[in-house]
Amino acid sequence: MHEEHRHFHPLADPERSNAAPNPTNQPEEKPNMANWPFSFSVVPQLPARIEGLRELSYNLWFSWNDRAIQLLRSLDPELWETAGHNPVRMLRQIAQEKLLAAANNEEFCAELDAVVGQLHGYLSKGDRWYKKKYEDNYDKNLVAYFSAEFGLHESLPIYSGGLGILAGDHCKAASDLGVPFVAMGLLYRLGYFRQKMNRDGWQETDLVHWNFHELPISEVRDPATNKPFMISVELPGREVHAKVWEVKVGLIRLFLLDCDVPENSEEDRKITYQLYGGDHEMRIKQEIVLGIGGACALRGMGLKPAVYHMNEGHAAFLGLERIRHRVQNEGLTFHEALQYVAASSLFTTHTPVPAGNDAFSPELMGRYFSHFAQKCQIDWQNFLRFGRPWECSEEDPFSMTILALRMSRQANGVSAIHGRVSREMWQSVWPGVPRPEIPIDHITNGIHTLSWMAPQLRELFESKSGAFWDDSLSDPQPWKQITENLSDQEFWEIHKKLKVELIDYARQNLRNQRLRAGFSAPDIRAAENVLDPNLLTIGFARRFATYKRATLLFRDLDRLNAICNHPERPVQFVFAGKAHPADDGGKKLIQMIYRVAQREEFKNRIVFVENYDIEVARYLYHGVDVWMNNPTRPLEASGTSGEKVPPNGGVNFSVRDGWWDEAYDGKNGWAIGEEVTSPDSKIQDEFDSFSIYSLIENQIAPIYYRQDESGVSADWMCYVRDSLETVCPTYSTFRMVQDYTNKFYRQAAENGHKMEADNYARSRHLSDWKQRINNYWSGVQASAVEYQHPSGFQITVGDEFQVSCKVHLGEIKPDEVLVEAYIRATSGIGVPDTRKLTEAKDIGDGWYEFSGSVQARDSGSYQFNVRVIPFHPDLVQKHELRLTCWA
């Protein structure tokens, strides 16, 4: 049932009400609560004097402002914990007398006024980075950001891992920077899942039926009717409806679609039950609701984004919906609409693992999209080609990543390595295009620093450099000022307290595991002895996919024992992470760690913390000394968890993949297995595990324990300082969102406005032009390449030489092509160089001689040729038509 009372937890137990006494003194039969037809909850009334708590609770701005968190927590510290740090749930469950006491407490009211004043100041601040840099057309350049998950705070459980955390941090930074920005996702009735470990160390899945009225979200209302705003999407033989909810994240609005409404069948209500739950058919329905439904929702609310940003391929159907809308309402053809839609779209790919990219069978696509293709006025086979490699067969699946790439003219990976891997992985979408020119760029992921930094350290750092936590978070100078002024002793005192908090949390977590699993009383009490706040502590928390190699540390247990129990330099490890409920391989990795941690020699040195979520992550990032990450290269797209450690004084110990390959400088952490790269995974695992043991034994532990009489290692603090200074300003979402804005958002908005102007005149013209070029391209030829240099083949760096080529264009005009000298190193290493041949001489019969000057910029052995590709000033990608003629 969907009715609200079915999800409320009553504050009063009917069995404990003031019932009449039992005159017979006989045991009363307990009523069967399952058969009681009604239940109700009594919600406290918020006194007018502290009404500001409501506004504070419904804006996730509180989640990265410790003063707000401490104010909310002070109402009822115990309830704050049991409510999962969710202020909305807490205010629905708190005792009325506590609210009355707060309203009559002058000190509390003054602090509430101050915090709400901070929120109002934040919301009204106009001179943010975006407006200072781009004062023009602010309202016309709205970005719509689509993602299947958002990890904003533990009070809103609509995330599973890194993709969602990145999306949440992206939203927060967009708010801080004042970027015109809205976001779109799904509201999951069951969220992802809670992880529970059984006695044997096997991960069990616990699903929670969330009461949406206890989450920090609000229904979007239809202004015409004041009823909940609903949208609908077509599925085979019916319409599916979705309610729209809104989350305030500082200045920005996140909209979430909810199919669990009475208007839908019982089966369709399950579409938004669980994140990444169900089979392929459930997944395609979720992605239809997200992409198509999300685009309809924005349109229905009167929002007109200039840019659509797809965070991973789950939302790629939105491009098709934007095309359909223009075909049916603006009179465009499919390909005319495509020019506008793709020019104003951006796609970010996050996974270099093929299994992480959704793909659907042609049969499933036919069931859900054959009628949609008719609305788009495109035949079925051509429709399917938009989700397939350029050269494909009728049996090929329909890839959401390929669709997203085809629906976008801007695309990026999330680190430099991932950009290179993605260009190789998706080369089939651009056949014949040299790999370095595949139009997939990269923007390296970052973190929202204020969400992940311990408040105690933020206070310390601000005392050294002032309150610089605004536009300047990505400025290296304040961080440099911190490292210069930071006292080893004052930092270490705070770090020790944070480590104690982590250890206390881990002990309580382990105690709860053992209580639930039925361990003996001595085993339960023994949980109080795990870990030691004086020991070097290494953390590892990941999604337990096989390529993350979570058990690499355990290849040689004898050596690990020697490390953990070294008489002078002992080391302890804290693990956390979830495996997908259907991934038994990942569950076995967790079980192995769990079982090793039970062994006598490791029982106080290794602990597995269950139910890895944002709360667990904060304790880990705040309290560990070292963060370990050892995925199989190059399968870590970015790995942003390690970026959250340096702002808390931790140091990275990682394989050089993702962001760490860019950040590592030899002084800010350690690189695992740097000296060997083998195509044989078993050999690589052997080398990397040996590297882990050796680095801990010979470098990390000795440096950490090189402590003075006050317990501080000056050498260790050098690593901490270098990590702070080199990682924090660069690997933040402030820098990341600035990069997205400067590199993609502004350009995509400009492209879209240009293509939309004058009733889509440029879109129509570009579509016609592409068709004409395709029709006549077979007649293009290039031959007779010549170059002239006084010394022949012996050329000196800086020399210029003339290159010419005869090109037959037929019906194509000279200004409709780009003729280039293409120069590459004979070794094949490095990025090829291209030089435009600018002079075009008509030599008759459709032939032209193109010529130009080429300069030798560097020494080496080179090859060169001449190529011809189509050119139009409105092309966003150089190789949009995938047509090249080589001489």
Number of C-alpha atoms within 10 A of each C-alpha: 10 11 9 11 14 14 18 18 14 14 14 11 8 12 10 7 8 7 8 6 7 9 6 7 7 7 7 8 6 7 10 7 11 7 7 8 7 9 13 14 15 12 14 15 14 17 16 9 15 18 13 17 22 14 11 22 24 21 19 23 23 24 22 20 16 16 17 23 19 12 18 22 18 14 20 16 14 10 20 20 12 11 19 15 21 24 27 20 22 23 25 20 19 19 17 15 10 13 20 15 13 18 19 14 11 11 11 17 17 12 14 24 16 14 21 18 13 15 21 13 11 15 16 10 12 12 12 15 19 20 16 12 10 12 10 10 9 13 11 15 22 21 25 23 23 30 23 27 30 29 24 26 23 16 21 23 25 26 26 23 19 19 19 19 23 23 22 24 27 26 29 28 27 27 22 25 22 23 25 20 20 24 26 29 26 32 30 27 24 21 24 24 22 18 21 19 22 15 16 11 22 19 24 15 17 13 14 14 13 17 17 19 15 21 19 21 22 18 18 19 17 13 10 7 8 9 11 14 19 22 21 18 16 17 17 11 7 11 15 22 24 30 22 27 24 20 21 18 24 24 24 22 18 22 26 27 24 25 28 24 19 13 14 16 15 12 8 20 20 21 27 26 23 22 23 20 20 14 8 15 15 17 20 21 17 27 25 23 31 28 27 23 30 31 27 21 24 19 12 14 14 9 13 16 22 23 29 27 24 28 23 23 27 24 31 31 24 26 24 24 21 21 26 24 17 19 20 14 9 13 13 21 19 21 21 23 27 25 28 30 30 26 28 32 28 25 28 23 23 24 20 20 14 9 8 12 17 19 23 18 14 17 13 15 16 15 11 19 20 19 15 18 20 13 15 23 17 16 11 15 12 10 19 22 21 20 24 23 20 15 10 11 10 10 9 16 21 22 22 24 24 24 24 31 28 22 29 28 25 26 25 25 27 26 26 21 23 30 27 19 19 27 22 16 15 19 21 17 21 21 17 14 16 13 19 16 16 24 24 25 21 21 21 26 26 30 28 26 27 21 20 21 20 22 17 16 19 18 12 16 22 14 13 18 18 13 13 14 14 15 17 16 22 23 16 16 14 22 26 18 15 20 22 13 13 18 12 17 15 11 18 17 12 17 22 16 15 23 23 18 17 24 25 19 16 25 23 16 19 22 19 14 22 21 16 13 15 12 14 11 10 8 13 18 14 16 21 16 13 19 25 17 19 13 19 20 24 23 23 21 24 21 18 22 19 17 16 18 17 26 16 17 19 15 13 13 13 11 16 18 16 16 20 22 17 13 8 9 20 20 25 22 23 21 23 23 24 26 22 19 16 10 13 14 14 23 22 18 20 25 19 16 20 22 16 17 20 15 11 9 17 20 18 21 24 24 26 27 24 22 21 20 22 20 14 20 20 18 21 31 30 27 28 29 26 26 26 25 26 26 24 18 19 18 18 26 26 27 22 23 20 27 30 29 29 30 26 29 26 29 30 26 25 25 24 24 25 26 25 25 16 15 17 20 14 10 13 23 22 25 25 23 21 13 9 11 14 11 8 8 12 10 12 17 21 14 18 25 20 18 18 21 19 15 18 19 21 10 12 21 21 17 18 21 19 14 14 9 6 8 14 18 19 16 14 20 23 15 23 24 24 21 26 24 23 19 27 24 23 21 27 25 27 28 24 23 24 20 15 17 17 14 14 22 26 19 18 29 22 18 24 24 19 18 25 19 12 10 12 21 13 18 27 20 15 21 18 14 14 17 13 13 19 14 12 13 18 12 12 19 17 21 15 11 18 13 15 13 13 8 9 9 9 7 15 14 11 12 12 15 17 14 21 24 25 22 28 21 22 17 14 18 11 22 13 15 15 19 31 24 22 16 18 17 16 12 10 10 8 10 13 17 13 17 17 17 21 15 14 19 13 14 12 9 9 16 19 21 20 24 23 19 17 19 14 15 12 11 11 11 9 14 12 15 16 27 21 20 20 24 20 14 8 15 17 19 16 15 19 16 16 16 17 18 17 16 15
